[in-house]
Amino acid sequence: MTRTNNKPLRIAMIGTRGMPAHYGGVETVVDVLARELVRRGHDVTVFCRSEDYNSHPPMIGGVHLVYLPSSSSPGVGAMVHAMRGAVYTIGRGFDIIHFHALGPGLMAILTRLFTRAKTVVTVHGRDDKRDKWGRMARLILRVAATSSARVPHATLVVSEALAEEYAREFGRATTVVPNSTHAIPEVVAGKTLERFNLAEGHYFVSVGRLVPEKAPHELIAGYRRAHTDLPLVIVGGAAGTEDYESHLRELAEGDERVIFTGPLYGDDLAEMLTNAGVFVTSSHLEGLPTALIEAGRAALPIIASDLPSHQEILATKAGALGQRVYPVGSIDDLGEMMTLVGDNLEEERHGAKLMAVELDARYAPPRTAEVHEAAYYATRGL
């Protein structure tokens, strides 16, 4: 796919931990998008947190990397890093300065006031509604949500559900830019599965940070009500929620079928995901989760809470073979669904393969880059 406009853009991306992605959804999205925009002829710079990387190459995949320190204080690292990134862009001739997520997006006021660039903010999720934040942090993020609808030249959102929220709460018209991921490479079952004593194709897997709004406590409870001999593998670590992680381990105590792996990255994560039997998410709050997209593109049968963003990914066939949904928060329904899918894996896998073809088309990097490119040009009147 090639650009429809001949003018290449200089684009700065702020709000990610950096490249290559090794932490979470926003990092994955920025990594994929930045590389694809370079392939389309644009000059892209990504600001990285210097302390999160052992080596500091100046460029990866044609993307320029700038390393700046953040802060060791919990809850403010992202905003401190975004502030430093915003200041760095002043006078450096960028056409587009693109902030990712609400906290970093609060610094869009700096680039709006002190640069000639067009400022763009992508809302990846309503972080102001996440349970892990205290009162002050939630207040700041609420201000950031309002700011994201008022300050930038363009507000982008990753799902139709978020677009509806912004229209309803702020009267702000937004552009929907679906997240994209690289297809996860299939890794032959080996050392990672052996490490956790797992059999290829015969376990449930959940991938995500161990935070209350993703509701892994409900996943454990639902699993323990299910009639299945498939283990439940929970991949992920705490994100300032160590007490909650301890609570999860207490809930699973005595049940050797529930396995906590901690965070997995790279080939270890790919091996765990692509060799799973079923992907499960019990989340109560999401923007457009990359983990679900990755699992779907890997042709894994899905069980998901019926959040609008989950159903948007699964689209018109949500609830069909390989794409099961249940009422968010319903532990009994989750347990019944895990029993049903676990007993009919072959049929579910057939449905999942059909789903994977659709997701490849909708969430492939070239399509997402094209939508972003159109949004950038629209801010400049080109």
C-alpha positions in Angstrom: 0.0 0.0 0.0 1.4 3.4 -0.9 0.6 6.9 0.2 -2.2 8.8 -1.6 -0.5 12.1 -0.9 2.9 13.0 -2.1 4.0 15.1 0.9 5.9 13.0 3.5 5.4 14.1 7.1 7.7 14.5 10.1 5.9 12.8 12.9 6.8 12.6 16.6 5.2 10.0 18.9 5.0 10.5 22.6 3.4 8.4 25.4 5.0 5.0 24.8 7.7 3.4 26.8 9.5 2.9 23.6 10.7 0.5 20.9 10.9 -2.4 20.5 7.6 -3.0 22.3 8.0 -5.2 25.4 5.4 -4.0 27.9 1.8 -3.5 26.9 -0.8 -2.6 24.3 0.1 1.1 23.7 3.7 0.1 23.1 2.7 -2.6 20.6 0.4 -0.2 18.7 3.0 2.5 18.5 5.7 0.1 17.4 3.6 -1.4 14.6 2.3 2.0 13.5 5.6 3.8 13.5 7.3 1.1 11.3 4.4 1.1 8.9 4.4 4.9 8.5 8.1 4.7 7.7 7.4 2.2 5.0 4.9 4.6 3.6 7.6 7.3 3.3 7.2 9.3 6.4 9.9 10.4 8.9 9.0 9.1 12.4 10.5 9.7 15.8 9.5 7.8 18.9 10.4 9.0 22.3 11.5 6.2 24.6 12.0 6.0 28.4 15.8 5.7 28.7 15.6 3.6 31.9 13.4 0.9 30.3 16.1 -0.2 27.8 19.5 -1.6 28.4 20.7 -0.5 24.9 19.9 2.7 23.1 20.1 2.3 19.4 19.3 5.5 17.5 17.1 3.8 15.0 15.0 0.6 14.7 13.1 -0.4 11.5 13.8 3.1 10.1 12.2 4.8 13.1 14.3 7.4 14.9 14.5 6.9 18.6 15.1 9.6 21.3 15.7 8.4 24.8 14.7 10.7 27.7 14.4 9.8 31.4 11.0 9.7 33.1 10.5 9.4 36.9 10.7 6.7 39.5 7.6 8.1 41.3 4.6 5.8 40.9 1.9 7.1 38.6 3.7 10.1 37.2 6.4 8.5 35.0 4.3 8.6 31.9 3.4 12.3 32.3 7.0 13.4 33.2 8.3 11.6 30.2 5.7 13.1 28.0 6.5 16.6 29.3 10.1 16.1 28.4 9.2 14.8 25.0 6.9 17.7 24.3 9.6 20.2 25.3 12.1 18.4 23.1 9.9 18.9 20.0 9.8 22.7 20.3 11.6 24.3 17.4 12.5 20.9 15.7 10.3 21.2 12.7 7.8 18.3 13.2 4.6 18.4 11.2 2.7 16.2 13.6 3.2 15.6 17.3 1.1 12.6 18.3 0.5 11.8 22.0 -0.7 8.3 23.0 -3.0 7.7 26.1 -4.7 10.2 28.4 -1.9 10.9 30.9 0.8 11.8 28.3 -1.9 13.6 26.3 -2.2 16.1 29.1 1.1 17.6 27.8 -0.5 18.3 24.4 -1.1 21.9 25.6 2.7 22.5 25.4 3.0 21.5 21.7 -0.2 23.3 20.9 1.1 26.6 22.4 4.8 26.4 21.6 5.1 24.6 18.2 3.7 25.1 14.7 3.0 21.4 14.5 -0.4 19.9 14.5 -1.1 18.1 17.8 -2.9 14.8 17.8 -4.0 12.7 20.8 -5.0 9.1 20.6 -7.3 7.8 23.5 -6.5 4.1 23.9 -8.9 3.7 26.8 -10.6 5.6 29.6 -7.7 5.5 32.1 -9.7 7.9 34.4 -12.1 5.0 35.0 -9.5 2.4 36.0 -9.8 1.0 39.6 -6.1 1.0 40.3 -5.8 4.8 40.6 -6.3 6.8 43.8 -8.5 9.8 44.1 -5.9 12.4 43.0 -4.6 10.4 40.1 -8.1 9.8 38.9 -8.9 13.5 39.1 -5.8 14.3 37.0 -6.8 11.7 34.5 -10.3 13.1 34.4 -8.8 16.5 33.5 -6.7 14.7 30.9 -9.8 13.2 29.4 -11.4 16.6 29.1 -8.2 18.1 27.7 -8.0 15.3 25.1 -11.3 16.5 23.7 -10.5 20.2 23.8 -6.7 20.8 23.2 -5.5 18.8 20.2 -6.2 19.6 16.6 -7.5 16.0 16.3 -8.7 13.4 18.8 -8.3 9.8 17.7 -10.0 6.9 19.5 -9.4 3.2 19.0 -13.0 2.0 19.1 -16.5 3.0 18.1 -17.5 2.7 21.8 -14.9 5.4 22.7 -16.1 7.6 19.8 -19.6 7.4 21.2 -18.4 8.3 24.7 -16.5 11.3 23.5 -19.5 12.5 21.5 -21.9 12.0 24.4 -19.7 13.3 27.2 -17.7 16.1 25.5 -19.5 16.8 22.3 -16.2 16.0 20.5 -16.1 14.4 17.0 -13.3 11.9 16.9 -11.7 9.7 14.3 -11.7 5.9 14.9 -8.2 4.4 14.3 -8.4 0.7 15.0 -5.3 -0.8 16.7 -3.2 -3.0 14.7 -0.7 -5.7 15.6 1.8 -7.8 13.7 0.6 -11.4 13.4 2.3 -13.4 16.2 4.7 -15.9 14.8 3.8 -19.5 15.5 6.4 -21.0 17.8 6.7 -24.7 18.1 5.8 -26.0 21.6 9.0 -26.3 23.6 10.8 -24.9 26.6 8.1 -22.5 27.7 5.4 -25.1 27.8 7.8 -27.5 29.4 8.6 -25.0 32.1 5.0 -24.9 33.2 4.2 -28.5 32.4 1.6 -27.7 29.7 0.3 -29.8 26.8 0.1 -28.2 23.4 -3.5 -27.0 22.6 -4.9 -28.0 26.0 -5.0 -25.0 28.3 -6.9 -21.8 28.7 -4.7 -18.7 28.6 -5.3 -15.1 29.7 -2.8 -12.3 28.9 -2.8 -8.9 30.5 -1.7 -6.8 33.5 -3.0 -8.0 36.8 -5.3 -5.1 37.6 -8.8 -5.1 39.0 -10.6 -3.8 35.9 -9.4 -6.7 33.9 -11.1 -8.9 36.5 -8.7 -11.9 36.7 -10.4 -12.6 40.1 -13.6 -13.3 38.2 -11.7 -15.5 35.7 -10.3 -17.6 38.6 -13.8 -17.9 40.2 -15.5 -18.8 36.9 -12.8 -21.3 36.1 -13.2 -23.0 39.4 -16.9 -23.4 38.7 -16.2 -24.9 35.2 -16.2 -28.6 34.6 -12.9 -29.0 32.7 -9.5 -30.6 33.1 -7.8 -27.9 31.0 -5.4 -25.8 33.1 -5.8 -22.0 33.4 -2.7 -20.0 32.6 -2.6 -16.4 33.7 0.1 -14.4 31.9 1.0 -11.0 33.2 2.3 -9.1 36.2 1.2 -6.4 38.6 1.2 -2.7 37.5 1.4 -1.0 40.8 -1.1 -3.6 42.1 1.1 -6.0 44.0 -1.5 -6.4 46.8 -4.1 -7.4 44.2 -1.7 -9.9 42.7 -1.3 -11.4 46.1 -5.1 -11.6 46.5 -5.3 -13.5 43.1 -2.8 -16.0 44.3 -4.8 -16.5 47.5 -7.9 -17.1 45.4 -6.1 -19.8 43.4 -4.4 -21.4 46.4 -4.8 -25.1 46.5 -5.7 -25.5 42.9 -2.7 -26.6 41.0 -4.5 -26.2 37.7 -4.3 -22.4 38.0 -0.8 -21.3 36.8 0.7 -17.8 37.1 3.6 -17.3 34.7 4.4 -13.7 35.4 5.1 -11.4 32.4 6.2 -13.2 29.2 7.7 -11.5 26.2 8.9 -12.2 22.7 9.2 -15.9 21.8 8.1 -17.0 25.2 4.8 -15.2 24.9 4.4 -16.3 21.3 4.9 -19.9 22.3 2.5 -19.7 25.2 -0.2 -17.9 23.1 0.0 -19.7 19.8 0.0 -23.2 21.5 -3.0 -22.5 23.8 -6.4 -24.2 23.5 -8.5 -21.1 24.3 -8.0 -17.4 25.0 -10.1 -15.9 27.8 -10.6 -12.3 28.9 -12.9 -11.3 31.7 -12.2 -7.6 31.5 -14.6 -4.9 32.6 -12.8 -1.9 30.9 -10.9 -1.8 27.6 -10.1 0.5 24.8 -9.5 -1.9 22.0 -7.3 -4.7 23.5 -4.4 -5.8 21.4 -4.1 -9.1 23.3 -7.6 -10.1 22.0 -6.7 -9.1 18.5 -3.5 -11.0 18.6 -5.2 -14.1 20.0 -7.9 -13.9 17.3 -5.4 -13.4 14.5 -3.6 -16.5 15.9 -6.8 -18.5 15.3 -7.4 -19.2 19.0 -11.0 -19.8 20.1 -12.1 -16.8 22.2 -14.1 -16.4 25.4 -14.7 -12.8 26.2 -16.9 -10.6 28.4 -19.4 -8.8 26.3 -17.8 -5.3 26.5 -18.6 -3.2 23.4 -14.9 -3.1 22.5 -14.7 -6.9 22.6 -17.8 -7.3 20.5 -16.4 -4.7 18.1 -13.3 -6.9 17.5 -15.4 -10.1 17.2 -17.8 -8.2 15.0 -21.0 -9.7 13.6 -20.1 -13.3 14.5 -19.7 -12.6 18.2 -21.2 -15.6 20.0 -20.5 -18.0 17.2 -18.1 -21.0 17.2 -14.7 -19.8 18.2 -16.0 -16.3 19.3 -17.9 -16.8 22.5 -19.1 -13.9 24.7 -20.8 -13.9 28.1 -22.3 -11.1 30.2 -19.6 -9.0 31.8 -19.2 -9.8 35.5 -21.3 -13.0 35.4 -19.1 -15.7 37.0 -21.6 -18.4 36.5 -21.9 -17.7 32.8 -18.2 -17.6 32.4 -17.8 -21.0 34.1 -20.5 -22.5 31.8 -18.8 -21.0 28.8 -15.4 -22.5 29.7 -17.1 -25.9 30.2 -18.8 -25.7 26.8 -15.7 -24.5 24.8 -13.4 -26.9 26.7 -15.6 -29.8 25.7 -15.8 -28.9 22.0 -12.3 -27.7 21.1 -12.2 -29.0 17.6 -15.4 -27.3 16.5 -14.4 -24.1 18.3 -11.0 -24.1 16.5 -12.8 -24.3 13.1 -14.8 -21.2 13.9 -11.6 -19.5 15.2 -9.9 -20.1 11.8 -12.7 -18.3 10.0 -12.5 -15.4 12.5 -8.7 -15.1 12.0 -9.1 -14.4 8.3 -11.5 -11.5 9.0 -9.3 -10.0 11.8 -6.2 -10.1 9.5 -8.0 -7.9 7.0 -9.4 -5.4 9.6 -6.4 -5.0 11.9 -3.4 -5.4 9.5 -0.8 -2.6 9.9 -1.2 -1.1 6.4 -4.9 -0.4 7.0 -4.3 1.3 10.3 -1.4 3.3 8.9 -3.6 4.5 6.1 -6.3 5.7 8.5 -3.7 7.5 10.6 -2.2 9.1 7.6 -5.6 10.4 6.4 -6.2 11.9 9.9 -2.8 13.6 9.9 -3.3 15.2 6.5 -6.8 16.3 7.5 -5.3 18.4 10.4 -3.1 20.2 7.9 -5.7 20.8 5.3 -3.7 18.8 2.7 
